[in-house]
């Protein structure tokens, strides 16, 4: 049951792909009419729960115009969840001890909790919109 769902695994310190993909999804939400908007939800799941607290995710997602739901949790559980959806990730440590995360960056589409499609992060907002509309 429930709305068409887009799930995107990422992290708030991501320099490019994550904010660009979420921005594209935000633009899709903006283009949907009220009725369609009620039938479509977007979830951002942090693959960096050590740094991405609920407060940090809330602030990060607050920069977008439309409602995007943030999820974080126990690092091992988040890793297991991402792996179960075929999302690969690895920490890449820098010389100063910090790290960034190399990860799969597709948008997963679910209908009634079941996987129906995968959208490349390379798609522009117009193409993402067309794909979403097809399922709405």
N, C-alpha and C positions, 0 to 999 in steps of 0.2 A: 504494500500500500504506500501511498505517499506520492510526492511530486517527482518529476524528472530531476535527477541529481547529477551535478558535475562535481567531481572530486579532483583536487589538485594537491599533490604532495610537494612541499617546498620548504623554504626557511626564510626567516625575516632578514637575515644578513646577506641574502643572495643579491649579487650586484646587478643582474640583468634579466635572466630568463623568468624568474619568479614574479618580479613586479610587472614585467611586460605581459606575461600570461594572465595574471590577475587583472591587469588593466583591460585587456581584451575581453575577459569575462564580465568585467564591470560595464564595459560598453555594450555588450550583449544584453545585460540586464536593463540598461538604460533604453534600449530600442524596443523591448517587449512591452506590450500593453499590460494594463493592470491584471486582467484575467490570466494572461500567459505568465506574468511575473509570479502569480500565486502557485503556478504549476511547475516552477523551476527554482531549484535551490542550488547554491554554490557553497562547497566546503573546501577550506584550506586546511590541510593536515600537516603540521610541522614535523619534518624529519630531523629536527634539531631541538628536541625537548629539553636538553641541558641548558640551552640559552633562551629558548622561546617559551617563556612563562605565559600563563593566560593573560597577564597584564600587557606584556610586550606584544602578543598577538593581537589583542584588542586594539591597542594603539596603532599597530601596523595596518590592520584592516580598516580602521577608522579613517584612513587617508583616502579610501575609495568612496565613491558617491553612493553606491548601493550596498545592500546587506550581503556580506560574505561571512559565513560562519567559520570560526576558527576552532581547531581541535589540537590538543597536545596531550601528553600523558607520560606514563612510565616509558623510559627509553626502549626497553626490551619489547614491550607490547606494541609501541609505535613501529619499531623495526619489523616485528612479526607481521603487523597489519600491512605495512608497505610492501613487504616481500610477498605476502599472499596475493596482492594485486599486481605483482610483476614489476614493482618499482625497485630499481637497483640504486643503491647509494653507498658512498664511501667518503670518509673524512680524508682530506688532503691537508696535512700540516705544513705550515710555513716555518721559515727559519726562526721567527720570533715567538713560536709556540702557539700562535693562533691557528685557526683552521677554517677552511671552507668546505663545502660538501658538493661533490660531483654526484648528480642524481638524474634518474629518468624524469622527464618533464612533460609527459603526456597528460592531457585532461581525460579522465575516465568518466564515461556517461553510464548512469544506472537508471533503470526503470523498474520500479517496485523492488528495489534492492538487488536486481540482477544486472550484470554487465551487458551493455548493448553496443557500445562503441568506444573507440579511443581516438582522440583528436590530437594531432601533433601541435606542439607549441609553436611550430613554424607558421601555422595558419594565421591569417590576419583576422581581425574582429568580424569583418564582413562574411568570411567563409565560416567562421565559428558560428555566427548568427544563423546562417543558412542550415547548418547541420542541426543546431538546436531546434530551429523551427520545424524541421522535418519530423522530429520526435514529439513535438508539442501538438 
